[in-house]
Amino acid sequence: MAKVVIVGAGFAGHYAALVLQDALKGKGNHEITVISRVPKFTYIPSLVWVGIGQMTAEETQFDLKPVYDKVGINYIHGTVTEVHPDDQYVVAQLPNGETQNVSYDYVIIATGPYLNFAATEGLGPENGYTQSICTPPHATQAASAYLDLVSRMEKGEKVKIIVGTGHGMCTCQGAAFEYICNIHNDLVDRGLRDKAELLWISNEPALGDFGIDGLEMKYKGNIFTSEDMVRYVFEQYGIKWEIKSHVKKVEQGKVYTLNLDGEEKEFDFDFAMLIPPFKAQPIKWIDKDGNDITEKMCNPAGFVKVDANYGKPYEELDGPDWPKTYQNPIYKNVFAAGIAFAPPGPLSKPAKAPDGTPIGPTPPRTGYTSELSGRAAALNIVDLIEGREPSHTASMAETPGLCVASMKNHPTSGEAATIAIYPVARNRAKYPEYGRDLDLCIAEVGLAGAWFKAMLHHAFLYKLQAKPGWKLIP
């Protein structure tokens, strides 16, 4: 009998658990345990709608335990604080304050990000002056603040709204792009757009970079880029922008930035939603002698090292350097997936301001990429259990990326940008000119994308509750 522990129950961890249980069903008395600090699964992509009051947080969530009870997976509501890879157990802090040691033969770390609001003074809804849509409580609070702003606008007040990234090393620009576009269209529908000035602040080197070094696509014999698309949208929507920018500090009603040219700027706001930088959830790795080996197991941000080629400069980094099996090189029974794995480097070209401040997106590893890495990790554990070498791969340089960026949620007048990219990480070893197969890259804006976005919301919540036929949904 093999014991498998999965730490985290987001896209990577939860899907890995379902895939693993299905793959091992009927093959022995194996035991799968999921440990999650949050007792609900959240379909994060729909929090953009929660953040403007068009959906409740409850509509994006379901309880994990009933799903696990149904399929025969153990569930522990707790926060893993330590991993002891030599002795093969994790330490979980339970809600009642007690700790529980959970032994394993194989473990997948899929904790998702720690929202590092403290990296920027004054950032965040708890101890700062900005909103967030990264969690259900944050998105709900953002909606309340936004609707209060709407009330002020309805009384004739003019306001300033800032949306974007709150640090020079942020990721998830796509979520912020969705949010500012949804705000624009919501205000248009309310007849209030003339009362608001919208400003986009981002650490991207170019509009539409999205932390993936942008994308190119073919259209009627010409090459267009995601920068062309976002520039067109912002110009049509009347959204101003400041890119290549690091948010140094936030005060009540004021954002202070530094850009790559060394310029320091100040921007007033009445409402701001700025995505925080991510780091790993705080987990210590302890060897058999009691030594803290976290620095050996993880990168400086705390993400777990896997089968990637670490240490190359950006200019030399290419597709073959990205991880495939998500297996740790030191402990072969340890895997990491989703945001929890350490990438070999950025996808977008890094840069620094004259004073040395780094300004450039870190690579996104959310959504579909999380699912693919979680699935690969799960099936590779099946390989090991059955006496084979890991054979399942999901390199970001060999797999597609799919993003449907909501711009307006409405069945007849909605808009969304449908972005498909292959592969996510440029692979110049395989595609020398662009690093990608441009015949498989698209970016289109329209009503069909809005329908697709709404469909994905319902399809994923159905699939991830392991309802009948769930395996038929990609």
Secondary structure, 3 states (H helix, E strand, C coil): CCEEEEECCCHHHHHHHHHHHHHHCCCCCCEEEEEECCCEEECHHHHHHHCCCCCCHHHHEEEHHHHHHHHCCEEEECEEEEEECCCCEEEEECCCCCEEEEECCEEEECCCEEECHHHCECCCCCCCCCECCCCHHHHHHHHHHHHHHHHHHHCCCCEEEEEEECCCCCCCHHHHHHHHHHHHHHHHHCCCHHHEEEEEECCCCCCCCCCCCCCEEEECCEEEEHHHHHHHHHHHHCCEEECCEEEEEEECCEEEEEECCCCEEEEECCEEEEECCEEECCCEEECCCCCECHHHHECCCCCECCCCCCCCCHHHCCHHHCCCCCECCCCCCEEECHHHECCCCCCCCCCECCCCCECCCCCCCCHHHHHHHHHHHHHHHHHHHCCCCCCCCCCCCCCCEEEEEEEECCCCCCEEEEEEECCCCCCCCCCCCCCCCHHHCEEEEEHHHHHHHHHHHHHHHHHCCCCCCHHHCC
